[in-house]
Amino acid sequence: DTALRSLPALGATAVFLLLARLILVRRAFAPPRQRLRRFFRWLDAVMQRANRFIGGIAFRSRNRALPEDDPIAWRELTRTTLGRPHYLARLLVALEIPTVALCGLALIMDGGRNNETFSFLAAVLGTLAVLALSALSANAFVSERVSQTLEVLLTTPLSARDMVRQKARMLMRFTWVIAIPLMTVFVAEWWAESADAWRSRDDDPASPALYLLCSGLTLAVYLPLVLWLSLWVGLKMKTRFRAIVTALAVLVGWCVLPIICSFMFDIEAPGISATLLAFTSPVVVPVVNEEGMRNFFPGPQLLGILLHFLIYAGILAAFRYQCLT
């Protein structure tokens, strides 16, 4: 009976082993597919066809054709796919059009009364933005090591501080590109909440304004924090896979571990200490902002929001200082 019951597992193991040998041997020396570059080529073709009906709008900077004093920034902003202005503009259009369509559909379907649709859309876009920004930032200097160009950069008269700052310049452009669709969702939800507060006089009229303020500070502080944290991790790693996995593991651990410890601490000793421990997780304040600040901040809500983001701005400055030194 044991041998018969083991046949499916053994058969599946044999089949996948044969498939692995067949695929790995055949793909051992295959050229890279460059899916991202092909996606941008397809996006170029679509945008060029659409641009004919608009009037030939171009996002290309022709006033700086030489590297001058910022060679790394020049290379990143003119030679890489995610650094060129017209590529970033097309990526923004490709992200913004579906976002505006979904927000408009949510406003039309239920009049903005169901904010769960906006919260779900913000959670999906925020997760994708953090993953993309973390992977790109962690890979900024690891790609130099893998391509064996880091030694060439180190022979130049540039200081390490200038190298990191010029690398971060391209990453900041990408950061604001992915922040605009998120801000679109936040503005749409603020509009819906403002309309609800105007229709029902019982709600606090300052609540939508606090929501928009907290959402804007979330993008202004959290996204650069992800950038500099992942860049700091990438400076210490030597392979792309290890850098990306380590950066994502640090971010996930920072978001999840305080919440788990808070639940464990709340079971043993309920009180305000468990709540303060939960707020050390970066993901708590955006979630609380979607649910409503009044249920979590018994005191002045504006003071709590400003104090929280002031602390995280200090953490951002610390990570930036570590990267630059």
Disulfide bonds with the S-S distance in Angstrom:
none
